[in-house]
């Protein structure tokens, strides 16, 4: 079995999850890491047995790598993916893949590079998501008539002010949508397909004067004949379970993390409490616990030469919807995505 030599850039919170997963994957060796805060790179390297560097450029000059994991602030995802791809290194990047249309054009161009690019949409691998997809595919629930999705989480000022990049349009690209609820937006795309148009609005309710990005966003999204109501905020008092509900001709399908309820038209109900993988060390329950499945699948696809579901074409509809939602909210207009 080929052993993939892996490097990781950006040694903050989510990097701990990637490191824990990579340590357990057969045929994968996390050999090096980089962070512009040398003390973070050194601490990460000590924990995971990786050689630390003070920058990505230094790391790429000093190491021969097969794959790079990108866990840096949002604005660096696309340029770092470009740099790695230009050196023949496969890329696995944290969300969001891009922050704007210019970056999306650049990111899409990586399809022509002789490397594979994957994005960490780990919640696609949740058992509850697979169950809803199976029910929809069976046809028993009938046509989807509409949907609603709610993300009500809690973030205080230090989360932004102590990061050095969150809360800034230039470096984060947005707030609750691009950072926290992009996964839920992605799940709507998984269930309903490509969106046709969107009308959205956003605001900052609880951190005025602290952040310049939105803490709350709502959108009315058209998927063919169905409409989805989307609401996300970080102004709630707690990190509540994410709710996604699909109203179909014959049933209503409700998912709250790993709890699924199927309410059939004849009045019967089925409830499923699905087993959830153990969250990797350093992870948080509300992130979803399927990082190991997602990252493991990426390396399986690399090894076997199979398409990775979260490759550039696989995340294109979500990226287009993300950018369209922001365009609608900022320009106060309906945005067509056709």
Phi, psi and omega in degrees: 000131177294138174259122179276126174273120189241140171243156179227135178240134183093094190258038178274210188298308185291336177297330179296324178293312179301316181299316180297320179292313183298326179300330185265350184278128175291143177076015179228131180233116176279104190258339186204162180210161180214146175201142180290347169263098186306325181295328178289318178298319181294319179294317178296316180299322179294320181293319189248008177069035182248143180285124185273146173227161182268357177200159177297319182299316178298318181296317181291330176287327186267349186229153171256115187239152172264329185211146176241130172262127183254113182234034184266176172305155190307317188295344182266350186301308183293309180298326178289324175297320178298316182297314180296314181298325180294342179255012177075026183254129176296155186232133168234113187246146171293162173285158349282151178294328182216165178247342185204177183296321180299315178294324180297320176299317180293319182293317178300326181297340179291347173301333182275351180284151181280040179224169176256143179235129178232151180240142185275079168258076189293333184289347172299338184265000180296142180299324180295322178294316179298322180297313179297321178296322179294318179296316179297317182293331181291337181085352183297324182282344182080192183292142175284125181266330180183172183209161171218148181217132183230130173236109181238098185239180187230124173222134178255171185306317182301330177305324181269310189291332181271354184277329184087355181211332180291150179089354179254131177299324184293324186252331178263331177085349184164189183239249189300330181286305187285337184260301187270314192259009177300328179295320181288322173301319178297323180293325175300320177294321179297322183277325191247349179090199184287134178282147180264323177201165182211144170231127189219161173216159182208163179198177178234108186264318191246357180230039177301134181082353180256315181235155177252011178251170183283142170258349180217138180213140174230149182214148174246107190248132180260124175240093183062238179271354183258152177237142178243135174261124186237130180221131180217138178210152169247018181261008179285168181275353183207168174268085184282157178301140177291135179249129170230129181228132179244120177264117183246174181301322187247355184196160170247125183254119185239129182233125171235098187054246184262008176262123182234133176236127175253113180255108187274157185299332181278003177100348179282152179229144173237132179239135181233124170255101190270145178294138179246136177302151176296130180297134177301154178306135181091349181275167177238144187304320185283354172286342193092150187247021186257022178301320181296323179291318182293309181294320178299320179295323178302314182286328174298316179295321175301312185294322185263358179070026181263156175296140176267128184303331182259035176278187185298311176298328183289340180248006186298316182296324178291317179298317180295320179293316177307310182293323178294321178299314180294320178299318180296313183293320183284326184260358178053057179209162173283131182250126176274136181247005184291000000 
